[in-house]
Amino acid sequence: SIQRADMANVFVARRDEKVVEIGFLTANPNLEYEIQVYKDLEKGSGPESGKAVFSVPQKGSAAAVGYRSVTLNTPALLKKGERFAIEVTLLSTASSALPDGLYLPVEVALSGYSDKVRVLAGESYLKQGGTWTDTYYYTEEGESVPYNLCLKAFTAADESQKTDGGGSGCDSGIYGVSVLVWGVYVWTRKRV
């Protein structure tokens, strides 16, 4: 059967710029992906509260596990201070289906290991059962385990000045999360 994981990160444009590239990690082989950008997000709302930039999501495939950098076919124009979201949907193929679900690399702050990780409310979202959930409020076995999804936006004021769009996106402290039909599990004790 096809497995699906919808993830999104929310950012704020630091200047008049355009989103030119998306970066994300995959932990399963042979995945299909879809990318959508949302602009003009409502303050305090999830990633789909804004307007979709593309009439049809940009599609692609990822044969191998690892980091991918995807140049957008059409850059998304932004105004300074505008809240925007990058949404990536991962779809498994028959050869990538695992009994535990799709694995999503995440960033978790753990004392003595990944102390510099910064996880804030309103940055990373995971869609389950048609509803977006802020990963800042995730709990595992009754313990709060906020995390960021490893999803980055790269922006440019012009073609020669591509920069990291800021916000969350996994710079350190990467762990695994398994997205199941009925829930999410974050393994905070095992490094991927």
Number of C-alpha atoms within 10 A of each C-alpha: 7 10 18 20 21 19 23 30 26 27 24 19 20 15 14 15 21 22 25 23 22 22 18 19 20 20 19 21 18 19 25 17 19 16 21 21 26 21 24 19 21 15 10 9 13 23 32 20 16 18 15 20 15 15 7 10 16 17 13 12 14 16 12 13 13 13 14 14 13 16 14 16 10 13 17 20 16 21 16 11 13 16 20 29 27 24 24 23 19 24 20 22 15 12 10 19 18 13 7 11 21 26 22 23 26 27 25 27 20 14 9 7 11 15 12 14 20 18 22 16 14 19 22 32 26 23 18 18 8 8 10 18 17 23 23 18 14 16 15 13 7 7 8 11 19 22 33 29 28 25 25 25 27 19 27 20 16 11 9 7 9 16 14 15 22 15 20 23 25 23 14 17 20 23 22 22 22 19 22 17 14 7 10 18 16 22 16 20 9 9 10 13
